[in-house]
Amino acid sequence: MQVVERHIIQRNHPHYQEIDKLCFAAKNLYNYANFHIRLSMVV
């Protein structure tokens, strides 16, 4: 994976908690999809 654009959000930013929750959910969704794709290749 190659980072194309990077944004650094400080903890005191008004939307930090919402952004943090969304990033965490996106990471979990990516890992979940990746797991199922890899699982389907084994079968």
C-alpha distance matrix in Angstrom:
0.0 3.8 6.7 9.3 12.1 13.3 16.6 18.5 21.1 24.1 25.8 28.9 27.3 29.3 26.4 24.5 25.4 24.5 21.1 20.5 21.7 19.5 16.3 17.5 18.4 15.1 13.4 16.2 16.1 12.4 13.5 16.8 15.6 13.2 16.4 18.6 16.7 16.6 20.2 21.3 20.2 22.5 25.5
3.8 0.0 3.8 6.2 9.3 10.8 14.4 16.7 19.6 22.6 24.8 27.7 26.0 28.2 25.6 23.8 25.3 24.5 20.8 20.7 22.4 20.1 16.9 18.8 19.9 16.6 15.3 18.6 18.4 15.1 16.6 19.9 18.7 16.7 19.9 22.1 20.2 20.4 24.0 24.9 23.8 26.2 29.2
6.7 3.8 0.0 3.8 5.8 7.0 10.6 13.0 16.0 19.1 21.5 24.2 22.4 24.7 22.2 20.5 22.3 21.6 17.9 18.0 20.1 17.9 14.7 17.1 18.6 15.4 14.5 18.1 18.2 15.3 17.2 20.5 19.7 18.2 21.4 23.6 22.2 22.6 26.0 27.1 26.5 28.8 31.7
9.3 6.2 3.8 0.0 3.8 6.9 10.4 13.5 16.4 19.8 22.5 24.7 22.5 24.6 22.2 21.0 23.2 22.1 18.3 19.2 21.3 18.7 16.0 18.9 20.0 16.7 16.6 20.2 19.8 17.2 19.6 22.6 21.3 20.3 23.8 25.6 23.9 24.8 28.2 29.0 28.4 31.0 33.7
12.1 9.3 5.8 3.8 0.0 3.8 6.8 10.2 13.1 16.5 19.4 21.3 19.0 21.2 18.9 17.9 20.4 19.4 15.7 16.9 19.3 17.0 14.5 17.8 19.1 16.2 16.5 20.2 20.1 18.0 20.5 23.4 22.6 22.0 25.3 27.2 25.9 27.0 30.2 31.1 30.9 33.5 36.0
13.3 10.8 7.0 6.9 3.8 0.0 3.8 6.6 9.7 13.0 15.9 18.0 16.0 18.6 16.6 15.1 17.7 17.3 13.6 14.4 17.3 15.5 12.9 16.0 18.0 15.6 15.5 19.3 19.8 18.1 20.2 23.3 23.1 22.5 25.5 27.7 26.9 27.7 30.8 32.1 32.0 34.3 36.9
16.6 14.4 10.6 10.4 6.8 3.8 0.0 3.8 6.3 9.7 12.8 14.5 12.3 14.9 13.1 11.9 14.9 14.7 11.1 12.3 15.5 14.1 12.0 15.3 17.4 15.6 16.1 19.6 20.4 19.3 21.5 24.3 24.4 24.3 27.1 29.2 28.8 29.9 32.6 34.0 34.3 36.5 39.0
18.5 16.7 13.0 13.5 10.2 6.6 3.8 0.0 3.8 6.4 9.6 11.6 10.2 13.4 12.3 10.3 13.5 14.2 11.0 11.4 15.1 14.7 12.5 15.2 17.9 16.8 16.8 20.2 21.6 20.7 22.4 25.3 26.0 25.8 28.2 30.7 30.6 31.3 34.0 35.7 36.0 37.9 40.5
21.1 19.6 16.0 16.4 13.1 9.7 6.3 3.8 0.0 3.8 6.6 8.3 6.6 9.7 8.8 6.7 10.2 11.3 8.6 9.3 12.9 13.1 11.8 14.3 16.9 16.5 17.0 20.0 21.4 21.3 23.0 25.5 26.5 26.7 28.9 31.2 31.6 32.5 34.8 36.6 37.3 39.1 41.5
24.1 22.6 19.1 19.8 16.5 13.0 9.7 6.4 3.8 0.0 3.8 5.4 5.5 9.2 9.6 7.1 10.3 12.5 10.8 10.7 14.3 15.4 14.2 16.1 19.0 19.2 19.3 22.1 23.9 24.0 25.3 27.8 29.1 29.3 31.2 33.7 34.3 35.0 37.2 39.2 40.0 41.6 44.0
25.8 24.8 21.5 22.5 19.4 15.9 12.8 9.6 6.6 3.8 0.0 3.8 5.5 8.3 8.9 5.8 8.0 11.1 10.3 9.5 12.8 14.7 14.0 15.1 18.1 19.0 19.1 21.3 23.5 24.1 25.0 27.2 29.0 29.5 30.9 33.4 34.4 35.1 37.0 39.2 40.2 41.5 43.8
28.9 27.7 24.2 24.7 21.3 18.0 14.5 11.6 8.3 5.4 3.8 0.0 3.8 6.3 8.5 7.0 9.4 12.1 12.1 12.1 15.1 16.8 16.8 18.1 20.8 21.7 22.3 24.4 26.3 27.1 28.3 30.3 32.0 32.7 34.3 36.6 37.6 38.5 40.3 42.3 43.5 44.9 47.1
27.3 26.0 22.4 22.5 19.0 16.0 12.3 10.2 6.6 5.5 5.5 3.8 0.0 3.8 5.6 5.2 8.5 10.2 9.8 11.0 13.8 14.8 15.1 17.1 19.3 19.9 21.0 23.3 24.7 25.5 27.2 29.1 30.4 31.2 33.1 35.2 36.0 37.2 39.1 40.9 42.1 43.8 45.9
29.3 28.2 24.7 24.6 21.2 18.6 14.9 13.4 9.7 9.2 8.3 6.3 3.8 0.0 3.8 5.7 7.8 8.8 9.7 11.5 13.4 14.5 15.7 17.6 19.1 20.1 21.7 23.6 24.8 26.0 27.9 29.3 30.7 32.0 33.8 35.5 36.5 38.0 39.7 41.3 42.8 44.6 46.3
26.4 25.6 22.2 22.2 18.9 16.6 13.1 12.3 8.8 9.6 8.9 8.5 5.6 3.8 0.0 3.8 5.7 5.5 6.2 8.6 10.2 10.8 12.2 14.3 15.6 16.5 18.3 20.2 21.1 22.5 24.5 25.8 27.0 28.4 30.3 31.9 32.9 34.5 36.1 37.6 39.2 41.1 42.8
24.5 23.8 20.5 21.0 17.9 15.1 11.9 10.3 6.7 7.1 5.8 7.0 5.2 5.7 3.8 0.0 3.8 5.5 5.2 6.0 8.6 9.9 10.4 12.1 14.2 15.2 16.3 18.3 19.8 20.9 22.5 24.2 25.6 26.7 28.4 30.3 31.4 32.7 34.4 36.2 37.5 39.2 41.1
25.4 25.3 22.3 23.2 20.4 17.7 14.9 13.5 10.2 10.3 8.0 9.4 8.5 7.8 5.7 3.8 0.0 3.8 5.5 5.0 6.2 8.7 9.9 10.6 12.4 14.2 15.4 16.7 18.4 20.0 21.3 22.5 24.4 25.7 27.0 28.9 30.3 31.6 32.9 34.8 36.5 38.0 39.7
24.5 24.5 21.6 22.1 19.4 17.3 14.7 14.2 11.3 12.5 11.1 12.1 10.2 8.8 5.5 5.5 3.8 0.0 3.8 5.4 5.2 6.2 8.7 10.0 10.7 12.3 14.3 15.5 16.5 18.4 20.1 21.1 22.5 24.3 25.8 27.2 28.6 30.3 31.6 33.1 34.9 36.6 38.1
21.1 20.8 17.9 18.3 15.7 13.6 11.1 11.0 8.6 10.8 10.3 12.1 9.8 9.7 6.2 5.2 5.5 3.8 0.0 3.8 5.5 5.1 6.1 8.5 9.9 10.4 12.2 14.2 15.2 16.3 18.3 19.8 20.9 22.3 24.1 25.8 26.8 28.3 30.0 31.6 33.0 34.9 36.7
20.5 20.7 18.0 19.2 16.9 14.4 12.3 11.4 9.3 10.7 9.5 12.1 11.0 11.5 8.6 6.0 5.0 5.4 3.8 0.0 3.8 5.5 5.2 6.2 8.6 9.9 10.6 12.4 14.2 15.4 16.6 18.3 20.1 21.1 22.5 24.6 25.8 27.0 28.5 30.5 31.9 33.4 35.3
21.7 22.4 20.1 21.3 19.3 17.3 15.5 15.1 12.9 14.3 12.8 15.1 13.8 13.4 10.2 8.6 6.2 5.2 5.5 3.8 0.0 3.8 5.5 5.1 6.2 8.6 10.0 10.7 12.3 14.3 15.5 16.4 18.3 19.9 21.1 22.7 24.4 25.8 26.9 28.7 30.6 32.0 33.6
19.5 20.1 17.9 18.7 17.0 15.5 14.1 14.7 13.1 15.4 14.7 16.8 14.8 14.5 10.8 9.9 8.7 6.2 5.1 5.5 3.8 0.0 3.8 5.4 5.1 6.1 8.6 9.9 10.4 12.2 14.2 15.1 16.3 18.1 19.8 21.2 22.4 24.1 25.5 27.0 28.7 30.6 32.1
16.3 16.9 14.7 16.0 14.5 12.9 12.0 12.5 11.8 14.2 14.0 16.8 15.1 15.7 12.2 10.4 9.9 8.7 6.1 5.2 5.5 3.8 0.0 3.8 5.4 5.0 6.1 8.6 9.8 10.5 12.3 14.1 15.3 16.3 18.2 20.1 21.0 22.3 24.1 25.8 27.1 28.9 30.8
17.5 18.8 17.1 18.9 17.8 16.0 15.3 15.2 14.3 16.1 15.1 18.1 17.1 17.6 14.3 12.1 10.6 10.0 8.5 6.2 5.1 5.4 3.8 0.0 3.8 5.5 5.2 6.3 8.7 10.0 10.7 12.3 14.3 15.4 16.5 18.6 20.1 21.1 22.4 24.5 26.1 27.4 29.2
18.4 19.9 18.6 20.0 19.1 18.0 17.4 17.9 16.9 19.0 18.1 20.8 19.3 19.1 15.6 14.2 12.4 10.7 9.9 8.6 6.2 5.1 5.4 3.8 0.0 3.8 5.4 5.1 6.1 8.6 9.9 10.4 12.2 14.1 15.2 16.6 18.3 19.9 20.9 22.6 24.6 26.1 27.5
15.1 16.6 15.4 16.7 16.2 15.6 15.6 16.8 16.5 19.2 19.0 21.7 19.9 20.1 16.5 15.2 14.2 12.3 10.4 9.9 8.6 6.1 5.0 5.5 3.8 0.0 3.8 5.4 5.0 6.1 8.6 9.8 10.5 12.1 14.1 15.5 16.4 18.2 19.8 21.2 22.8 24.7 26.3
13.4 15.3 14.5 16.6 16.5 15.5 16.1 16.8 17.0 19.3 19.1 22.3 21.0 21.7 18.3 16.3 15.4 14.3 12.2 10.6 10.0 8.6 6.1 5.2 5.4 3.8 0.0 3.8 5.5 5.2 6.2 8.6 10.0 10.5 12.2 14.4 15.4 16.4 18.1 20.1 21.3 22.9 24.9
16.2 18.6 18.1 20.2 20.2 19.3 19.6 20.2 20.0 22.1 21.3 24.4 23.3 23.6 20.2 18.3 16.7 15.5 14.2 12.4 10.7 9.9 8.6 6.3 5.1 5.4 3.8 0.0 3.8 5.4 5.1 6.0 8.5 9.7 10.4 12.4 14.2 15.2 16.3 18.3 20.1 21.4 23.0
16.1 18.4 18.2 19.8 20.1 19.8 20.4 21.6 21.4 23.9 23.5 26.3 24.7 24.8 21.1 19.8 18.4 16.5 15.2 14.2 12.3 10.4 9.8 8.7 6.1 5.0 5.5 3.8 0.0 3.8 5.5 5.1 6.1 8.4 9.8 10.8 12.2 14.2 15.3 16.6 18.6 20.4 21.7
12.4 15.1 15.3 17.2 18.0 18.1 19.3 20.7 21.3 24.0 24.1 27.1 25.5 26.0 22.5 20.9 20.0 18.4 16.3 15.4 14.3 12.2 10.5 10.0 8.6 6.1 5.2 5.4 3.8 0.0 3.8 5.5 5.3 6.0 8.5 10.1 10.5 12.1 14.1 15.4 16.7 18.7 20.6
13.5 16.6 17.2 19.6 20.5 20.2 21.5 22.4 23.0 25.3 25.0 28.3 27.2 27.9 24.5 22.5 21.3 20.1 18.3 16.6 15.5 14.2 12.3 10.7 9.9 8.6 6.2 5.1 5.5 3.8 0.0 3.8 5.5 5.0 6.0 8.7 9.8 10.4 12.0 14.2 15.4 16.7 18.8
16.8 19.9 20.5 22.6 23.4 23.3 24.3 25.3 25.5 27.8 27.2 30.3 29.1 29.3 25.8 24.2 22.5 21.1 19.8 18.3 16.4 15.1 14.1 12.3 10.4 9.8 8.6 6.0 5.1 5.5 3.8 0.0 3.8 5.5 5.2 6.4 8.7 10.1 10.6 12.5 14.6 15.8 17.2
15.6 18.7 19.7 21.3 22.6 23.1 24.4 26.0 26.5 29.1 29.0 32.0 30.4 30.7 27.0 25.6 24.4 22.5 20.9 20.1 18.3 16.3 15.3 14.3 12.2 10.5 10.0 8.5 6.1 5.3 5.5 3.8 0.0 3.8 5.4 5.2 6.2 8.6 9.8 10.7 12.6 14.7 15.9
13.2 16.7 18.2 20.3 22.0 22.5 24.3 25.8 26.7 29.3 29.5 32.7 31.2 32.0 28.4 26.7 25.7 24.3 22.3 21.1 19.9 18.1 16.3 15.4 14.1 12.1 10.5 9.7 8.4 6.0 5.0 5.5 3.8 0.0 3.8 5.5 5.1 6.1 8.5 9.9 10.9 12.8 14.8
16.4 19.9 21.4 23.8 25.3 25.5 27.1 28.2 28.9 31.2 30.9 34.3 33.1 33.8 30.3 28.4 27.0 25.8 24.1 22.5 21.1 19.8 18.2 16.5 15.2 14.1 12.2 10.4 9.8 8.5 6.0 5.2 5.4 3.8 0.0 3.8 5.5 5.2 6.0 8.6 10.1 11.0 12.9
18.6 22.1 23.6 25.6 27.2 27.7 29.2 30.7 31.2 33.7 33.4 36.6 35.2 35.5 31.9 30.3 28.9 27.2 25.8 24.6 22.7 21.2 20.1 18.6 16.6 15.5 14.4 12.4 10.8 10.1 8.7 6.4 5.2 5.5 3.8 0.0 3.8 5.4 4.9 6.1 8.7 10.0 10.9
16.7 20.2 22.2 23.9 25.9 26.9 28.8 30.6 31.6 34.3 34.4 37.6 36.0 36.5 32.9 31.4 30.3 28.6 26.8 25.8 24.4 22.4 21.0 20.1 18.3 16.4 15.4 14.2 12.2 10.5 9.8 8.7 6.2 5.1 5.5 3.8 0.0 3.8 5.4 5.2 6.5 9.1 10.5
16.6 20.4 22.6 24.8 27.0 27.7 29.9 31.3 32.5 35.0 35.1 38.5 37.2 38.0 34.5 32.7 31.6 30.3 28.3 27.0 25.8 24.1 22.3 21.1 19.9 18.2 16.4 15.2 14.2 12.1 10.4 10.1 8.6 6.1 5.2 5.4 3.8 0.0 3.8 5.5 5.2 6.7 9.3
20.2 24.0 26.0 28.2 30.2 30.8 32.6 34.0 34.8 37.2 37.0 40.3 39.1 39.7 36.1 34.4 32.9 31.6 30.0 28.5 26.9 25.5 24.1 22.4 20.9 19.8 18.1 16.3 15.3 14.1 12.0 10.6 9.8 8.5 6.0 4.9 5.4 3.8 0.0 3.8 5.4 5.4 6.9
21.3 24.9 27.1 29.0 31.1 32.1 34.0 35.7 36.6 39.2 39.2 42.3 40.9 41.3 37.6 36.2 34.8 33.1 31.6 30.5 28.7 27.0 25.8 24.5 22.6 21.2 20.1 18.3 16.6 15.4 14.2 12.5 10.7 9.9 8.6 6.1 5.2 5.5 3.8 0.0 3.8 5.5 5.5
20.2 23.8 26.5 28.4 30.9 32.0 34.3 36.0 37.3 40.0 40.2 43.5 42.1 42.8 39.2 37.5 36.5 34.9 33.0 31.9 30.6 28.7 27.1 26.1 24.6 22.8 21.3 20.1 18.6 16.7 15.4 14.6 12.6 10.9 10.1 8.7 6.5 5.2 5.4 3.8 0.0 3.8 5.6
22.5 26.2 28.8 31.0 33.5 34.3 36.5 37.9 39.1 41.6 41.5 44.9 43.8 44.6 41.1 39.2 38.0 36.6 34.9 33.4 32.0 30.6 28.9 27.4 26.1 24.7 22.9 21.4 20.4 18.7 16.7 15.8 14.7 12.8 11.0 10.0 9.1 6.7 5.4 5.5 3.8 0.0 3.8
25.5 29.2 31.7 33.7 36.0 36.9 39.0 40.5 41.5 44.0 43.8 47.1 45.9 46.3 42.8 41.1 39.7 38.1 36.7 35.3 33.6 32.1 30.8 29.2 27.5 26.3 24.9 23.0 21.7 20.6 18.8 17.2 15.9 14.8 12.9 10.9 10.5 9.3 6.9 5.5 5.6 3.8 0.0
